[in-house]
Amino acid sequence: MDSLFNLLSLDTAIVCLIVIGITFVIGLAYTLIASIKLRASKSFFITSILMPMIVASVISMVSLFLDSTTTGAVRIATIAVALGLIRFRSANGRAEELLLLFGGVALGLIAGLGYVVIALIVALLVSGLYVALSYLRIFDFKRISEEKMLKITIPEDLDYNEAFDSILQTYLKSYELIGIKTTGMGSLFRLSYKVELLTKDSEKALIDELRIKNSNLEISLLPYVADSSSL
């Protein structure tokens, strides 16, 4: 199957813009299908939609910059170097922050190759689509905040294997024990559960019943963050 660059008898810059537009549609379809089962934040889904378009803009611009006589090995090496420029680290960065940083590097690369008009078009497309997707309520039903972290401190002599099962089954849709650690100089245990409440107004009743079981020691119910350091 031939590339669109070979199939379309148009200016290569125009074909690049067509490729970028089609990639957005592909990214949107891909994310919508994946969201049927995946639970994540809205910002993650927006990033999943726009990231392929940004990558496509980088690859197509590099391909456009290289003439048709350039060997495949040289093209691959050049693209690898271009993508290597977009390797960065961001402490505790949210998905959309990483997206915009990635987009900024991509725009700099495109403009640096001399295609400033295309860089401007891509900048307007990415920023405009980001704002539009942020206002849409497409992925609001997939909010990751539905999952919470339940931490229960218990005496060391309490058998925790089944001690709380009846209470958790009453108030929770689902629960999973994901961590156990000692605290209080080894005299206490802290259990960490990933949970999903049956109803939002069941928090107090759940905590009250757990307090009876754990001798009124510390209990916390927090937004779930998939990070082992939070245990």
C-alpha positions in Angstrom: 0.0 0.0 0.0 1.4 3.4 -1.1 1.8 6.4 1.2 -0.5 9.3 0.8 2.6 11.3 -0.3 2.7 9.0 -3.3 -1.0 8.7 -3.9 -2.0 12.4 -3.9 -0.7 14.6 -6.7 -0.7 17.7 -4.5 2.0 19.9 -3.0 3.8 17.9 -0.3 3.1 20.6 2.3 -0.7 20.3 1.6 -0.4 16.5 1.9 1.3 16.9 5.3 -1.6 19.0 6.5 -4.0 16.3 5.2 -2.0 13.6 7.0 -2.2 15.6 10.3 -5.9 16.1 10.0 -6.5 12.4 9.3 -4.3 11.4 12.2 -6.5 13.5 14.5 -9.6 11.6 13.4 -7.7 8.3 13.9 -6.6 9.4 17.4 -10.1 10.4 18.3 -11.6 7.1 17.2 -8.8 5.2 19.0 -9.4 7.0 22.2 -13.2 6.8 22.1 -13.0 3.0 21.6 -10.3 2.5 24.4 -12.4 4.6 26.8 -15.1 2.0 26.8 -13.0 -0.1 29.2 -10.3 2.3 30.4 -10.9 4.5 33.4 -8.6 7.5 33.4 -8.7 11.3 33.8 -10.2 13.6 31.2 -6.8 15.1 30.6 -5.4 11.7 29.8 -8.0 11.1 27.1 -7.4 14.5 25.6 -3.7 13.8 25.5 -4.4 10.4 23.8 -6.4 12.2 21.1 -3.9 15.0 20.3 -0.6 13.2 20.8 -0.7 11.1 17.6 -1.4 14.3 15.6 1.6 16.1 17.1 3.8 13.0 16.4 2.5 12.9 12.8 3.3 16.5 12.3 6.9 15.9 13.4 7.4 12.8 11.2 5.8 14.3 8.1 7.9 17.5 8.5 11.1 15.5 8.7 10.0 13.4 5.7 9.2 16.6 3.8 12.6 18.1 4.7 14.4 15.2 3.3 14.4 14.9 -0.5 13.1 11.8 -2.4 16.6 10.6 -3.1 17.5 10.2 0.6 17.9 6.5 1.6 15.6 4.8 4.1 18.4 4.4 6.7 19.1 8.2 6.6 15.4 9.0 7.0 15.0 6.6 9.9 18.1 8.0 11.6 16.9 11.6 11.1 13.5 10.8 12.5 15.0 9.1 15.5 17.1 12.2 16.3 14.1 14.4 15.8 12.0 12.4 18.3 15.0 12.2 20.6 14.8 16.0 21.0 11.3 15.5 22.5 12.6 13.4 25.4 12.0 15.4 28.6 11.1 14.9 32.3 8.5 16.7 34.3 8.0 16.2 38.0 4.5 15.1 38.8 3.3 16.5 35.5 -0.3 16.1 34.5 -1.1 14.6 31.1 -2.1 17.9 29.4 1.1 19.6 30.7 3.2 16.9 29.1 1.1 17.2 25.9 1.7 20.9 25.7 5.4 20.6 26.4 5.6 17.9 23.7 3.6 20.1 21.3 5.9 23.1 22.0 9.0 21.0 21.1 7.3 19.7 18.0 6.4 23.2 16.9 10.0 24.4 17.5 11.3 21.5 15.4 8.9 22.2 12.5 9.6 25.9 12.6 13.4 25.2 12.8 13.1 23.2 9.5 11.8 26.4 7.9 8.1 25.5 7.7 6.9 28.4 9.9 3.5 28.6 8.2 2.8 25.0 8.9 4.1 25.4 12.5 1.6 28.2 12.9 -1.3 26.1 11.5 -0.4 23.1 13.7 -0.1 25.4 16.8 -3.6 26.8 16.1 -5.0 23.3 15.4 -3.6 21.8 18.6 -4.5 24.7 20.9 -7.9 25.1 19.4 -8.7 21.4 19.6 -7.4 21.2 23.2 -9.7 24.0 24.3 -12.7 22.5 22.5 -12.1 19.0 23.9 -11.7 20.5 27.4 -15.2 22.0 27.2 -16.8 18.9 25.8 -18.2 16.4 28.4 -17.3 13.4 26.3 -15.1 11.7 28.9 -16.5 13.1 32.2 -18.2 9.8 33.0 -14.8 8.1 33.1 -13.4 10.3 36.0 -10.7 8.4 37.9 -11.8 10.2 41.1 -14.5 7.5 41.5 -11.7 5.3 42.9 -10.4 6.1 46.4 -7.6 5.0 48.6 -8.8 3.6 52.0 -6.2 3.4 54.7 -7.0 1.5 57.9 -4.7 1.3 60.9 -5.1 -1.8 63.0 -3.5 -3.4 66.1 -0.8 -5.9 65.3 -2.9 -8.8 66.9 -5.9 -8.3 64.6 -6.2 -10.8 61.8 -6.9 -8.5 58.8 -7.4 -11.2 56.2 -11.2 -11.3 56.6 -11.8 -8.9 59.4 -13.3 -6.1 57.3 -14.8 -8.1 54.4 -18.4 -8.0 55.6 -18.2 -4.2 56.1 -16.5 -3.5 52.7 -18.9 -5.7 50.8 -21.8 -3.7 52.3 -20.6 -0.2 51.4 -18.3 -0.7 48.3 -18.8 -1.7 44.7 -15.3 -3.1 44.7 -12.2 -3.2 46.9 -8.7 -4.5 46.6 -6.0 -4.8 49.2 -2.9 -3.2 47.6 -0.5 -2.6 50.4 0.4 -3.6 54.0 3.0 -1.8 56.1 3.9 -1.6 59.8 3.7 1.7 61.7 4.0 2.9 65.3 7.4 1.2 65.8 5.9 -2.1 64.6 3.0 -2.2 67.0 0.4 -1.3 64.3 -0.4 -2.3 60.7 -1.7 0.0 58.0 -3.8 -1.6 55.3 -4.2 0.2 52.0 -7.2 -0.6 49.8 -8.2 0.6 46.4 -12.0 1.0 46.7 -15.0 2.3 44.8 -18.0 3.5 47.0 -21.4 2.1 46.4 -22.9 5.5 46.9 -21.3 8.9 47.7 -23.2 9.4 50.9 -22.0 6.1 52.4 -18.5 7.4 53.4 -19.4 8.2 57.1 -21.3 5.0 57.7 -18.4 3.0 56.3 -15.8 4.8 58.5 -18.0 4.5 61.6 -18.3 0.7 61.2 -14.6 0.4 60.5 -13.7 2.3 63.6 -15.6 -0.3 65.7 -13.5 -3.0 64.2 -10.1 -1.3 64.4 -10.4 -0.1 68.0 -10.9 3.5 66.8 -7.5 3.9 65.3 -6.7 6.1 62.3 -8.7 5.7 59.1 -8.4 7.8 56.0 -10.3 7.9 52.7 -8.4 9.7 49.9 -8.5 10.1 46.1 -6.7 7.1 44.6 -3.3 7.8 43.1 -1.5 4.8 41.5 1.8 5.4 43.2 3.4 3.0 45.6 4.8 5.9 47.6 1.2 6.7 48.7 0.9 3.5 50.6 
